[in-house]
Amino acid sequence: MVKTKLKEVLEAQQVFCPPRTIEQFVHYYTFLVNWNRHTNLTALTDFEDYAVKHVLDSLLPTRFFSAENMSLADVGSGAGFPGIPLKLYCPSVDLSLLDAAAKRVRFLEACCQHLNVKAEILQIRAEDAGRGNLRERFDRVCARAVASLPVLVEYCLPLVRPGGQFVALKGPRASDELDFAQGAIVKLGGEIGAVHEYELMGTERRTIIIINKTQATPEKYPRKPGIPGKKPLR
């Protein structure tokens, strides 16, 4: 059974969920695969790939940061990873899902309604979010597979309150990105808190970069939409 398989995958990595949460993850998978037939959201439609590369990949970072009773923004949420798994795993999370694409926002709205997940869902570019009423609102901001780190910190750090954290879920070459992002992190009011490297079920390398927000982001950041991607801060 798929529920048994998911439970085995998670518990092999010391991630424990009650039966109701396991069931919700299975419903999430079914809803995602059905929606994916008419709207391209993910290339991973095999259940084991979903269990390992979506659910487990979203939850393993909780080894290194707390999400309980926190306001959390998932920037570039796409099909809802890591935000929705984190909400299912930690129901006390006050979750906001941000994405610029209408088709993904429609999915997120329908999926959260289907799963009875309470979340704020916004169609907005990160650069615009960082200049509006979301600026410095969140305890935690996370992002997975959105952009290179020098670009990502300009998207995300303006959303983090001073004293909060930005958590970047990156791949095996994150140390190279981190070297290029040092200047941007400082300019945006942050400092590197921790870097954790680990293997995802012994197959793929992952890196979690935690950046502490030590002071308010200067008003001139983030720059206008499109500029961070074209001219990353140094």
C-alpha positions, 0 to 999 in steps of 0.5 A: 500500500502507498501509505505503508510505503510513505511511512517506511520512507519517512521513518527510515529518516526519523520523520514520524507522522500520525496516520491521519497525516500520512493519509493527507500526504496520499490525498495530496499525491492523488490530487497532484497527479490528477491535476498534472494531467492537464497542467504541468506542475511536476515531472515526478509522478511516480509515488516513490519519487513523490515520497522521497523527492517531494515529501521527505525532501520538504520535511528533512530540513525540520531537523535544522530549524523549527517551524512550530508556531511560526509564520512561514512564507514559501516563495515560488511555491509551485506545486506546494513544496515545501510549504504544504508538507510543512503545514501537514507535518506542523499544523501550527504553522501560519502558512503563506504560499507565494507564486507568480504564475496563475496556473500554479496559484489555481492549483494551490487554492484547489489543493489546499481546499481539497486537503482542508489546509488553511493557508494564505495563497498569493499570486505575486512576484517576490520582488513586489511582495518585498515592497508591500505589506508582506515586507518583514512580516514572516518568522521564516521564509523558505524556497526550494529550486527557485533561483541561484542563491544571490538572486534568492536572497534578494527575493526572500530576505526582505520578507523576513522580520529582523530576528527571523530566518531565511531557509534555502533548500539547495542541491549539492553545489550550494557552497559555490552559490554561497561564495557568490551570495556573501555580499548580497546577504550582508547588503540585505541585512542577513548573516549566514547562520548555518549550512547543513549537508546531507543525503536524500535516501543515500542517492542525492546530496542536499544542502540547507542554508540558514540565513539569520536576519540581523537587521532591517533590509534597506528600503532600496531592496528588493529592486524592481521585478526582473532586475535581481535575476539579470543583475544579482547583487554582489 
